[in-house]
Amino acid sequence: MTIFHLRQAYHDSLSNMRGWLLDGSVSGRLTVLDRLSIIDAWQQEMVEYFTKNGYCFACNKRLDRCACPHDAPEAPTL
């Protein structure tokens, strides 16, 4: 998948999220915290989607060309 396909999928998904969150009949009972939690989860899914397809979500470069600081997975503590 190219970055252009990923960006199109991102924009389509963003448009769907906006429509859903602005539709009072669907999300009218959600609190601000609920909305923020949904947006945060959606953004994390986008990060994972980009990563799965070999691109950095932040800079849109291939992962092997990305210079963005990425958090290393933490070792479990005992």
C-alpha positions in Angstrom: 0.0 0.0 0.0 1.4 3.4 -0.9 1.4 6.5 1.4 -1.3 8.0 -0.9 -3.6 5.0 -0.2 -2.9 5.3 3.5 -3.6 9.0 3.5 -6.8 8.5 1.6 -7.9 5.9 4.1 -7.0 8.3 7.0 -9.0 11.1 5.5 -12.0 8.9 4.8 -11.9 7.5 8.3 -11.5 11.1 9.8 -14.5 12.2 7.8 -16.5 9.3 9.1 -15.4 10.0 12.7 -16.4 13.7 12.4 -19.8 12.9 10.9 -20.4 10.3 13.7 -19.3 12.6 16.5 -21.3 15.5 15.2 -24.5 13.5 14.8 -26.4 14.1 18.0 -28.7 11.2 17.4 -25.7 8.8 17.5 -23.3 10.4 19.9 -25.6 12.9 21.8 -25.3 11.1 25.1 -21.5 11.0 25.1 -19.6 13.1 27.6 -16.6 15.1 26.5 -14.4 12.4 28.2 -16.2 9.7 26.1 -15.5 11.7 22.9 -11.9 12.2 23.8 -11.5 8.5 24.6 -13.0 7.6 21.2 -10.8 10.0 19.4 -7.7 8.8 21.2 -8.5 5.1 20.4 -9.2 6.0 16.8 -5.8 7.8 16.5 -4.0 4.8 18.0 -5.7 2.6 15.5 -4.4 4.9 12.7 -0.9 4.8 14.1 -1.0 1.0 14.1 -2.5 0.9 10.6 0.2 3.1 9.2 2.9 1.0 11.1 1.4 -2.3 9.8 1.7 -0.9 6.3 5.3 0.3 6.8 4.8 4.0 7.3 5.2 6.4 10.2 2.0 8.1 11.1 3.7 11.3 12.3 5.9 12.1 9.2 4.4 9.8 6.6 7.8 8.4 5.6 8.6 4.7 5.3 9.6 3.4 8.7 13.2 2.7 7.5 13.5 6.4 6.5 11.7 7.8 9.5 13.7 9.9 12.0 10.9 10.6 14.4 11.4 9.7 18.1 9.5 6.5 18.8 8.9 5.1 22.2 10.7 1.9 22.7 8.5 -0.8 24.2 9.1 -0.9 28.0 10.5 -4.0 29.6 8.0 -5.5 32.1 8.9 -4.8 35.7 8.8 -7.4 38.3 
